[in-house]
Amino acid sequence: GNKVRGTLNVILVGDPGVSKSQLLTYVNKVAPRGLYTSGSGSSAVGLTAYVQRDPETKDFVLESGALVLSDRGICCIDEFDKMSDSARSTLHEVMEQQ
């Protein structure tokens, strides 16, 4: 049969200056669980998860990325075209696994 997906992915495309960034900012503010990030500053690691050393305990801890923090909410990624190819590829993989 048919597979029904429970997750919706939306992309806004338009000319410069038509308020796409303002719309993303507004959606992020009104969403009960939302996160806003810029594609130009996002890496594949920053979108998913990364390991970091805790400054107090010196233990390694797993830190959540933007997609993990916005789970069951909205992750607004602005300037998608400025994102690196590896980050874009990771994002596609994550969206396919939902």
N, CA, C and O atoms as a MOPAC input file, in Angstrom:
PM7 MOZYME 1SCF
protein

 N      0.73700 1    -1.16400 1     0.00000 1
 C      0.00000 1     0.00000 1     0.00000 1
 C      0.80200 1     1.26600 1     0.00000 1
 O      2.00800 1     1.30900 1    -0.24100 1
 N      0.06200 1     2.26900 1     0.28100 1
 C      0.62100 1     3.61600 1     0.31300 1
 C      1.19100 1     3.92200 1     1.68700 1
 O      0.65800 1     3.49400 1     2.71000 1
 N      2.27200 1     4.66300 1     1.68800 1
 C      2.88400 1     5.09100 1     2.94000 1
 C      2.44700 1     6.52600 1     3.21200 1
 O      2.62000 1     7.40400 1     2.36700 1
 N      1.89100 1     6.75600 1     4.37300 1
 C      1.45400 1     8.09200 1     4.75500 1
 C      2.50400 1     8.67800 1     5.67700 1
 O      2.83200 1     8.09800 1     6.71200 1
 N      3.03000 1     9.83000 1     5.29400 1
 C      4.02600 1    10.50000 1     6.12800 1
 C      3.33500 1    11.42000 1     7.11600 1
 O      2.36200 1    12.09300 1     6.77500 1
 N      3.83600 1    11.44600 1     8.32700 1
 C      3.25800 1    12.29300 1     9.35200 1
 C      3.96800 1    13.62000 1     9.50700 1
 O      3.59300 1    14.43300 1    10.35200 1
 N      4.98200 1    13.84600 1     8.70600 1
 C      5.77900 1    15.05600 1     8.82500 1
 C      5.68600 1    15.85900 1     7.54400 1
 O      5.69900 1    15.30500 1     6.44500 1
 N      5.59300 1    17.15900 1     7.69500 1
 C      5.49900 1    18.05400 1     6.55800 1
 C      6.78400 1    18.86700 1     6.45900 1
 O      7.22600 1    19.44200 1     7.45400 1
 N      7.38500 1    18.92400 1     5.28200 1
 C      8.56400 1    19.74700 1     5.03200 1
 C      8.17900 1    20.80000 1     4.00500 1
 O      7.61600 1    20.47800 1     2.95900 1
 N      8.48300 1    22.05600 1     4.30400 1
 C      8.09200 1    23.17300 1     3.44700 1
 C      9.32800 1    23.97100 1     3.08700 1
 O     10.19700 1    24.19200 1     3.93100 1
 N      9.41400 1    24.40600 1     1.83400 1
 C     10.49500 1    25.29000 1     1.41200 1
 C      9.87500 1    26.53900 1     0.79400 1
 O      8.97100 1    26.45100 1    -0.03600 1
 N     10.36800 1    27.69200 1     1.20700 1
 C      9.91100 1    28.96300 1     0.65500 1
 C     10.92300 1    29.42800 1    -0.38200 1
 O     12.11200 1    29.55600 1    -0.08900 1
 N     10.44800 1    29.67900 1    -1.58400 1
 C     11.32200 1    30.13400 1    -2.65900 1
 C     10.74200 1    31.42600 1    -3.21800 1
 O      9.53500 1    31.53000 1    -3.43500 1
 N     11.60300 1    32.40300 1    -3.44900 1
 C     11.12400 1    33.66100 1    -4.01400 1
 C     12.25700 1    34.61800 1    -4.26100 1
 O     13.39900 1    34.38200 1    -3.86700 1
 N     11.92100 1    35.69600 1    -4.91600 1
 C     12.89700 1    36.73800 1    -5.21100 1
 C     13.40000 1    37.38800 1    -3.92400 1
 O     12.71600 1    37.35700 1    -2.90100 1
 N     14.59700 1    37.97700 1    -3.97800 1
 C     15.08400 1    38.71000 1    -2.80700 1
 C     14.14900 1    39.86600 1    -2.45900 1
 O     13.61300 1    40.53300 1    -3.34400 1
 N     13.96500 1    40.08900 1    -1.18200 1
 C     13.17500 1    41.22800 1    -0.73100 1
 C     11.68300 1    40.97600 1    -0.63900 1
 O     10.91700 1    41.93300 1    -0.53300 1
 N     11.23200 1    39.71400 1    -0.67600 1
 C      9.79200 1    39.45300 1    -0.56100 1
 C      9.42600 1    38.91800 1     0.83300 1
 O      8.37800 1    38.29300 1     0.99700 1
 N     10.26000 1    39.15600 1     1.81000 1
 C      9.99500 1    38.88700 1     3.22900 1
 C      9.96900 1    37.41400 1     3.62100 1
 O      9.23300 1    37.02900 1     4.52900 1
 N     10.75300 1    36.60100 1     2.95700 1
 C     10.84200 1    35.18600 1     3.35500 1
 C     11.45400 1    35.07100 1     4.74600 1
 O     10.96400 1    34.30300 1     5.57400 1
 N     12.50800 1    35.81900 1     5.01000 1
 C     13.17000 1    35.77000 1     6.32600 1
 C     12.24400 1    36.27300 1     7.42400 1
 O     12.22800 1    35.71600 1     8.52100 1
 N     11.47500 1    37.31500 1     7.14200 1
 C     10.54000 1    37.83600 1     8.13700 1
 C      9.44500 1    36.82100 1     8.44300 1
 O      9.02300 1    36.68900 1     9.59200 1
 N      8.98300 1    36.10300 1     7.42000 1
 C      7.97400 1    35.07400 1     7.62400 1
 C      8.52700 1    33.94000 1     8.48800 1
 O      7.83500 1    33.44500 1     9.37800 1
 N      9.77700 1    33.52400 1     8.22900 1
 C     10.39900 1    32.48300 1     9.04400 1
 C     10.55000 1    32.93300 1    10.49400 1
 O     10.30300 1    32.15300 1    11.41400 1
 N     10.95000 1    34.17200 1    10.70000 1
 C     11.10300 1    34.71500 1    12.04800 1
 C      9.76700 1    34.72200 1    12.77800 1
 O      9.69800 1    34.37000 1    13.95600 1
 N      8.70500 1    35.12300 1    12.08300 1
 C      7.37500 1    35.15500 1    12.69400 1
 C      6.90500 1    33.74600 1    13.05000 1
 O      6.40100 1    33.52000 1    14.15000 1
 N      7.06700 1    32.80400 1    12.13200 1
 C      6.65900 1    31.41700 1    12.38000 1
 C      7.41300 1    30.86500 1    13.58500 1
 O      6.83100 1    30.16800 1    14.41700 1
 N      8.68300 1    31.16700 1    13.68100 1
 C      9.48500 1    30.70800 1    14.81600 1
 C      8.95500 1    31.27300 1    16.13100 1
 O      8.95100 1    30.58000 1    17.14900 1
 N      8.51000 1    32.52000 1    16.11400 1
 C      8.01200 1    33.15500 1    17.34200 1
 C      6.66600 1    32.59100 1    17.78200 1
 O      6.43300 1    32.42800 1    18.98000 1
 N      5.77900 1    32.29100 1    16.84000 1
 C      4.43500 1    31.83700 1    17.21300 1
 C      4.36200 1    30.32100 1    17.42100 1
 O      3.40300 1    29.83100 1    18.01800 1
 N      5.34300 1    29.58500 1    16.94600 1
 C      5.33100 1    28.13000 1    17.10600 1
 C      5.59100 1    27.77300 1    18.56500 1
 O      6.45100 1    28.37500 1    19.20800 1
 N      4.84800 1    26.78900 1    19.09500 1
 C      5.08400 1    26.38800 1    20.47800 1
 C      6.48400 1    25.81900 1    20.69700 1
 O      7.06100 1    25.96000 1    21.77500 1
 N      7.01500 1    25.18100 1    19.67200 1
 C      8.37000 1    24.63400 1    19.76900 1
 C      9.05500 1    24.91300 1    18.43700 1
 O      8.81400 1    24.21200 1    17.45400 1
 N      9.89600 1    25.92100 1    18.40200 1
 C     10.54900 1    26.29300 1    17.15600 1
 C     11.97400 1    26.73300 1    17.37000 1
 O     12.36600 1    27.14100 1    18.46300 1
 N     12.73900 1    26.64100 1    16.30500 1
 C     14.13400 1    27.04400 1    16.34700 1
 C     14.48000 1    27.70400 1    15.01500 1
 O     14.09500 1    27.20500 1    13.95700 1
 N     15.19000 1    28.80100 1    15.05900 1
 C     15.57000 1    29.54000 1    13.85900 1
 C     17.08600 1    29.49400 1    13.72800 1
 O     17.80800 1    29.77300 1    14.68600 1
 N     17.56400 1    29.14100 1    12.54100 1
 C     18.99500 1    29.12600 1    12.29300 1
 C     19.25800 1    29.61600 1    10.88000 1
 O     18.36300 1    29.62200 1    10.03500 1
 N     20.48500 1    30.02400 1    10.63600 1
 C     20.86700 1    30.50200 1     9.31800 1
 C     21.65600 1    29.41900 1     8.59700 1
 O     22.52400 1    28.77300 1     9.18400 1
 N     21.34800 1    29.22900 1     7.33300 1
 C     22.04400 1    28.22200 1     6.53900 1
 C     23.50800 1    28.53900 1     6.34800 1
 O     24.33200 1    27.63100 1     6.23400 1
 N     23.84400 1    29.82700 1     6.31100 1
 C     25.24200 1    30.19700 1     6.09700 1
 C     26.11200 1    29.84600 1     7.29200 1
 O     27.31800 1    29.65000 1     7.13800 1
 N     25.52500 1    29.76200 1     8.48300 1
 C     26.30200 1    29.43900 1     9.67100 1
 C     26.09300 1    28.01700 1    10.15500 1
 O     26.61900 1    27.63200 1    11.19900 1
 N     25.32800 1    27.22900 1     9.40300 1
 C     25.01100 1    25.86500 1     9.83100 1
 C     25.94900 1    24.85800 1     9.20000 1
 O     26.30000 1    24.95800 1     8.02500 1
 N     26.34700 1    23.88500 1    10.00300 1
 C     27.12300 1    22.76100 1     9.49200 1
 C     26.30800 1    21.49700 1     9.69700 1
 O     25.29500 1    21.51500 1    10.39700 1
 N     26.74100 1    20.40200 1     9.09500 1
 C     26.04600 1    19.12800 1     9.26200 1
 C     26.02100 1    18.73200 1    10.73300 1
 O     25.01800 1    18.21400 1    11.22400 1
 N     27.11000 1    18.97200 1    11.42600 1
 C     27.20800 1    18.64200 1    12.84400 1
 C     26.28300 1    19.53600 1    13.66700 1
 O     25.61400 1    19.06300 1    14.58500 1
 N     26.24400 1    20.80400 1    13.34400 1
 C     25.39500 1    21.74200 1    14.08000 1
 C     23.91500 1    21.48800 1    13.88900 1
 O     23.10600 1    21.86500 1    14.73700 1
 N     23.55000 1    20.85700 1    12.79100 1
 C     22.15000 1    20.54300 1    12.55200 1
 C     21.70800 1    19.27700 1    13.28100 1
 O     20.54500 1    19.17100 1    13.67100 1
 N     22.60200 1    18.32700 1    13.46800 1
 C     22.22000 1    17.04700 1    14.06500 1
 C     22.65800 1    16.97000 1    15.52900 1
 O     21.86600 1    17.27700 1    16.42000 1
 N     23.88100 1    16.57500 1    15.78900 1
 C     24.39900 1    16.46800 1    17.15700 1
 C     25.92100 1    16.44500 1    17.11600 1
 O     26.51600 1    16.12400 1    16.08800 1
 N     26.53700 1    16.78100 1    18.22000 1
 C     27.99300 1    16.78000 1    18.28000 1
 C     28.45400 1    16.45100 1    19.69900 1
 O     27.70400 1    16.60200 1    20.66300 1
 N     29.68400 1    16.00500 1    19.80100 1
 C     30.27900 1    15.65700 1    21.08800 1
 C     31.14600 1    16.81900 1    21.54600 1
 O     31.92000 1    17.38600 1    20.77500 1
 N     30.99600 1    17.15700 1    22.81800 1
 C     31.74200 1    18.27400 1    23.38400 1
 C     32.19800 1    17.88400 1    24.78200 1
 O     31.53900 1    17.09800 1    25.46400 1
 N     33.31600 1    18.43100 1    25.19800 1
 C     33.81600 1    18.15100 1    26.55300 1
 C     33.17900 1    19.14100 1    27.53100 1
 O     33.19600 1    20.35200 1    27.31000 1
 N     32.61800 1    18.60300 1    28.61400 1
 C     32.01400 1    19.42800 1    29.64900 1
 C     33.13000 1    20.15400 1    30.39800 1
 O     34.07000 1    19.51200 1    30.86700 1
 N     33.04300 1    21.48900 1    30.51800 1
 C     34.13200 1    22.22800 1    31.17600 1
 C     34.28300 1    21.92200 1    32.66000 1
 O     35.38300 1    22.04700 1    33.19800 1
 N     33.21200 1    21.52700 1    33.33400 1
 C     33.28500 1    21.25800 1    34.77400 1
 C     33.74500 1    19.83700 1    35.07400 1
 O     34.64700 1    19.63100 1    35.88600 1
 N     33.12300 1    18.85500 1    34.41800 1
 C     33.43500 1    17.45700 1    34.73800 1
 C     34.52500 1    16.86900 1    33.85000 1
 O     35.08400 1    15.81900 1    34.16800 1
 N     34.83000 1    17.53000 1    32.75100 1
 C     35.81100 1    17.07300 1    31.75100 1
 C     35.36400 1    15.79600 1    31.03500 1
 O     36.15400 1    15.17100 1    30.32700 1
 N     34.10200 1    15.41000 1    31.21900 1
 C     33.55500 1    14.26200 1    30.51000 1
 C     33.06100 1    14.70400 1    29.13000 1
 O     32.78700 1    15.88200 1    28.90100 1
 N     32.95600 1    13.75000 1    28.23200 1
 C     32.38900 1    14.03700 1    26.92700 1
 C     30.87000 1    13.94300 1    27.02100 1
 O     30.33300 1    13.00100 1    27.60300 1
 N     30.18700 1    14.92400 1    26.44700 1
 C     28.72500 1    14.94600 1    26.45100 1
 C     28.22300 1    15.14700 1    25.03000 1
 O     28.89000 1    15.77700 1    24.21000 1
 N     27.05300 1    14.61000 1    24.74900 1
 C     26.43500 1    14.74100 1    23.44100 1
 C     25.51900 1    15.96100 1    23.46200 1
 O     24.58300 1    16.02900 1    24.25900 1
 N     25.79100 1    16.91100 1    22.59300 1
 C     24.99400 1    18.13600 1    22.49700 1
 C     24.05200 1    18.03400 1    21.30200 1
 O     24.45300 1    17.58200 1    20.23000 1
 N     22.82800 1    18.44400 1    21.48200 1
 C     21.82600 1    18.38400 1    20.41800 1
 C     21.99500 1    19.53100 1    19.44500 1
 O     22.32800 1    20.65200 1    19.82900 1
 N     21.75700 1    19.22700 1    18.16600 1
 C     21.78900 1    20.24200 1    17.12400 1
 C     20.40600 1    20.82300 1    16.88600 1
 O     19.45400 1    20.49100 1    17.59200 1
 N     20.29800 1    21.68700 1    15.89400 1
 C     19.05600 1    22.41100 1    15.61700 1
 C     17.88900 1    21.47800 1    15.30100 1
 O     16.77900 1    21.70100 1    15.78600 1
 N     18.11500 1    20.44700 1    14.50700 1
 C     17.02400 1    19.54500 1    14.13300 1
 C     16.54800 1    18.72600 1    15.31900 1
 O     15.35200 1    18.45800 1    15.44200 1
 N     17.44900 1    18.32600 1    16.18300 1
 C     17.07700 1    17.55800 1    17.37300 1
 C     16.31100 1    18.44700 1    18.34600 1
 O     15.31000 1    18.01700 1    18.91900 1
 N     16.76500 1    19.66600 1    18.53400 1
 C     16.10400 1    20.57800 1    19.47000 1
 C     14.70800 1    20.97300 1    19.00100 1
 O     13.84800 1    21.29500 1    19.82200 1
 N     14.47700 1    20.95100 1    17.70500 1
 C     13.16600 1    21.34200 1    17.18000 1
 C     12.28400 1    20.13700 1    16.87000 1
 O     11.29800 1    20.26700 1    16.14500 1
 N     12.62100 1    18.97300 1    17.40600 1
 C     11.82800 1    17.76500 1    17.16700 1
 C     10.38500 1    17.98900 1    17.59800 1
 O     10.13200 1    18.55200 1    18.66400 1
 N      9.44200 1    17.55000 1    16.77400 1
 C      8.01100 1    17.74300 1    16.97900 1
 C      7.65300 1    19.22300 1    17.02500 1
 O      6.66200 1    19.60900 1    17.64400 1
 N      8.46100 1    20.04500 1    16.37000 1
 C      8.21800 1    21.47300 1    16.28400 1
 C      8.61600 1    21.96500 1    14.90900 1
 O      8.51000 1    21.23800 1    13.92200 1
 N      9.07300 1    23.19600 1    14.85100 1
 C      9.43500 1    23.80900 1    13.57300 1
 C     10.89200 1    24.24100 1    13.60900 1
 O     11.31500 1    24.94600 1    14.52500 1
 N     11.65200 1    23.81800 1    12.61800 1
 C     13.03300 1    24.25900 1    12.45200 1
 C     13.07700 1    25.15900 1    11.22800 1
 O     12.90800 1    24.68700 1    10.10400 1
 N     13.30000 1    26.44000 1    11.43700 1
 C     13.35400 1    27.41200 1    10.34700 1
 C     14.81100 1    27.63500 1     9.95800 1
 O     15.60400 1    28.12900 1    10.76000 1
 N     15.16000 1    27.27100 1     8.73100 1
 C     16.52300 1    27.44700 1     8.24500 1
 C     16.50800 1    28.49800 1     7.15200 1
 O     16.00000 1    28.25900 1     6.05600 1
 N     17.06200 1    29.65200 1     7.44900 1
 C     17.12000 1    30.75200 1     6.49000 1
 C     18.40100 1    30.63000 1     5.66700 1
 O     19.36300 1    30.00000 1     6.10600 1
 N     18.41500 1    31.21400 1     4.50400 1
 C     19.57700 1    31.22200 1     3.59800 1
 C     20.04200 1    29.79800 1     3.29400 1
 O     21.22500 1    29.47800 1     3.41000 1
 N     19.09700 1    28.95900 1     2.90800 1
 C     19.36900 1    27.55700 1     2.58500 1
 C     20.38300 1    27.43700 1     1.45300 1
 O     21.16400 1    26.48600 1     1.41500 1
 N     20.37200 1    28.39500 1     0.53400 1
 C     21.28900 1    28.35100 1    -0.60800 1
 C     22.73800 1    28.57200 1    -0.20700 1
 O     23.64100 1    28.19900 1    -0.95600 1
 N     22.98200 1    29.16300 1     0.94700 1
 C     24.35200 1    29.42200 1     1.40500 1
 C     24.89600 1    28.28700 1     2.27900 1
 O     26.03000 1    28.34900 1     2.75200 1
 N     24.08300 1    27.26100 1     2.48400 1
 C     24.48400 1    26.11200 1     3.29100 1
 C     25.49000 1    25.26500 1     2.51200 1
 O     25.40400 1    25.16500 1     1.28800 1
 N     26.43200 1    24.66000 1     3.21300 1
 C     27.42600 1    23.81100 1     2.54900 1
 C     26.74500 1    22.56300 1     1.98800 1
 O     25.67000 1    22.16900 1     2.44100 1
 N     27.38700 1    21.95100 1     0.99900 1
 C     26.82800 1    20.74500 1     0.37800 1
 C     26.70200 1    19.60600 1     1.38200 1
 O     25.73100 1    18.85000 1     1.33000 1
 N     27.66300 1    19.46700 1     2.29400 1
 C     27.59900 1    18.38800 1     3.27900 1
 C     26.44500 1    18.60700 1     4.25700 1
 O     25.76800 1    17.65200 1     4.63900 1
 N     26.21800 1    19.85600 1     4.66400 1
 C     25.10800 1    20.15400 1     5.56900 1
 C     23.77400 1    19.91000 1     4.86900 1
 O     22.84600 1    19.37200 1     5.47200 1
 N     23.67800 1    20.29800 1     3.61500 1
 C     22.45200 1    20.08900 1     2.84700 1
 C     22.18100 1    18.59300 1     2.66200 1
 O     21.03600 1    18.15100 1     2.75300 1
 N     23.22700 1    17.82500 1     2.40400 1
 C     23.08900 1    16.37900 1     2.24300 1
 C     22.62700 1    15.72500 1     3.54600 1
 O     21.76400 1    14.84700 1     3.52500 1
 N     23.18500 1    16.13900 1     4.66100 1
 C     22.78300 1    15.61500 1     5.96700 1
 C     21.33000 1    15.95800 1     6.25900 1
 O     20.58300 1    15.13200 1     6.78200 1
 N     20.93700 1    17.16900 1     5.92300 1
 C     19.55700 1    17.59500 1     6.13800 1
 C     18.59100 1    16.74000 1     5.32000 1
 O     17.53500 1    16.34800 1     5.81800 1
 N     18.94400 1    16.45300 1     4.08200 1
 C     18.09800 1    15.60200 1     3.24500 1
 C     17.96800 1    14.20300 1     3.83400 1
 O     16.87800 1    13.63100 1     3.83400 1
 N     19.06000 1    13.65100 1     4.33300 1
 C     19.02600 1    12.32200 1     4.94700 1
 C     18.10800 1    12.30200 1     6.17300 1
 O     17.34400 1    11.35600 1     6.36100 1
 N     18.18200 1    13.33200 1     6.99600 1
 C     17.36100 1    13.39900 1     8.18600 1
 C     15.89100 1    13.50500 1     7.80600 1
 O     15.04700 1    12.85200 1     8.42100 1
 N     15.57400 1    14.31500 1     6.80600 1
 C     14.18000 1    14.46400 1     6.39000 1
 C     13.63400 1    13.16200 1     5.80300 1
 O     12.45500 1    12.85500 1     5.98200 1
 N     14.46500 1    12.40300 1     5.11300 1
 C     14.01300 1    11.13500 1     4.54000 1
 C     13.72100 1    10.08500 1     5.60700 1
 O     12.87700 1     9.21300 1     5.39900 1
 N     14.40600 1    10.15800 1     6.74300 1
 C     14.24900 1     9.16000 1     7.79600 1
 C     13.08300 1     9.44200 1     8.72700 1
 O     12.78600 1     8.62900 1     9.60200 1
 N     12.42600 1    10.55800 1     8.56100 1
 C     11.31200 1    10.89000 1     9.45000 1
 C     10.14600 1     9.96600 1     9.21900 1
 O      9.11600 1    10.09600 1     9.88000 1

